Amino acid sequence: MRVLLPRLVGPEVTFEIHSFQGKRDLLAKLPDRLRGYARWMVSGVETRVVVLIDEDRQDCRTLKAQLEQAAAAAGLRTMSVAGPAGPFVVLNRLGVEDLEAWFFGDCEAIRRAYPGVPATIEHRARLRRPDSIAGGTWEQLERVLQGAGHHLGGLSKVQAARDISLHMDPSRNTSPSFACFVAGLRSLLAA
């Protein structure tokens, strides 16, 4: 996100990224965090919040409802409530199944970051639909990269994310959840 967001939001938008110790930690801390943002927004500071979480094989409707309920309990309007043209301050988005699916949505970026990755990876049956990769998305990324001689000691997710995101082009990304994230982000900035 640190590499990709500046290209998506432009230089005039400042942002902070708050990482959590996994999905469970984020879900436990989110209600208090959102209440804190709500108090801060009352003071006149123009703020928008994006909550981005891996689906991790959980029912996406249930997970999204949990995020929406946390925002509503804090008194914050979400895109789901306001609609894409309405005024809202919270955008809840899911990486389906994992955020690594977004990398498979732009296989050209993977190849540029990691020489030796086959030019045909996006044509492999199991990788054609990035948000539907079976058997674990990050595990598939690890296999592809290790097959090309990279991350032989195990996939460093953070390093791979940095390496690949440097080369990502949102306009060519075929991941539906990535496209949904980008569209929601643009609506959030316009709201």
Secondary structure, DSSP 4 states (H G I P E B T S, - for coil): -TTTHHHHH-TT--------SSHHHHHHHHHHHHHHHHHHHHTT----EEEEEE-TTS-HHHHHHHHHHHHHHTT--BHHHH-TTS--SEEEEEESS-TTHHHHTTHHHHHHHSTT--TTGGGSGGGSSGGG-TT-HHHHHHHHHHHTT-STT---HHHHHHHHHTT--GGG---HHHHHHHHHHHHHHH-
